[in-house]
């Protein structure tokens, strides 16, 4: 809707999912000998509903985005429904400024590429393990040249969903930034996402770097099953802030997270290949009791490839990752298909099989649980416009 006084765009996103985890191992044992029974699911859910309202008011430079965001697999949890948004001012193509709730640009998947992914609304386990999430803060973005872009954000913490203001440590304790370059065509498709929907006749290329630093507190961690949940974990899936995490009477109360990610990709005539490498440091611990470690370092990568045998209709993909950690080297591989039956973006059907080797991440909003080992399957019907 457009009037002289402003513009309002309504944009919903939702999908129904069938999930089958029953082929996974029924339990897992972490690096400290603790065995956990897994709740393996087979069900159908209207997984997510997002209602976006965005546009400008009074002056085209005064921008807004408001949204209602639900995760029905998290019913009963504090962050099942989020009402959020942001307000911004576009000074020019080189500089815009906004405040509110948004994703930290910690990796490529959190830098405004959603929902243009190969997997529908789920990431490789390496991306899930290393990334940050949504928080309140202030951010700026813009064009440095016609092929080079930036985004930088100062926020409250790595993930504020499910965390109230009384739990937050004082100060904007998280800083995250992204720089990306598209040297050949100056663009990389819809939101610089994954897969070559457009069918580029000239190879489109992208190179990016992300860096994030955050001082995290045990009190400001979100609930384990909050959607888009991020918990700081080591590579066997243990949450670093949980009491007795390291088989002692101690607990880490505060820690510093630093993460560097570098990515690159190419798209050409329906084919795409994208990769990302991550390095993460956790240190500067504030503890109570005995903790036998003073730092953790992990690194890992993801690779995603796709082909579109029927232009803007059928896409095949493979998507996998590996984590190299001090408490295990987990990995995953997904093989999937996307089908747009109307040859338009509004309706998509997705089916995939994911093989997991001791996943260190997971929750009810994801296709996999922490400790998942074996095969899990999903089928999604996705609507967005």
Secondary structure by P-SEA (a helix, b strand, c coil): cccccbbbbbbbbbbbbbbbccccccccccccbbbbbbbccccccccbbbbbbbbcccccccccccbbbbbcccccccccccccccccccccccbbbbbcccccccccccccccccccccccccaaaaacbbbbbbccbbbbbccccccbbbbbccccccccccccccccccccccbbbbbbccccccccccccccccccccbbbbbbbbbbbbbccccccccccccccccccccccccccccccccccccccbbbbbbbbbbcccccccbbbbbbbbbbbbccccccccccccccccccbbbbbbbccccccbbbbccccccccccccccccccbbbbcccccccbbbbbbbbbbccccccccccccccccccbbbbbbbbbcc
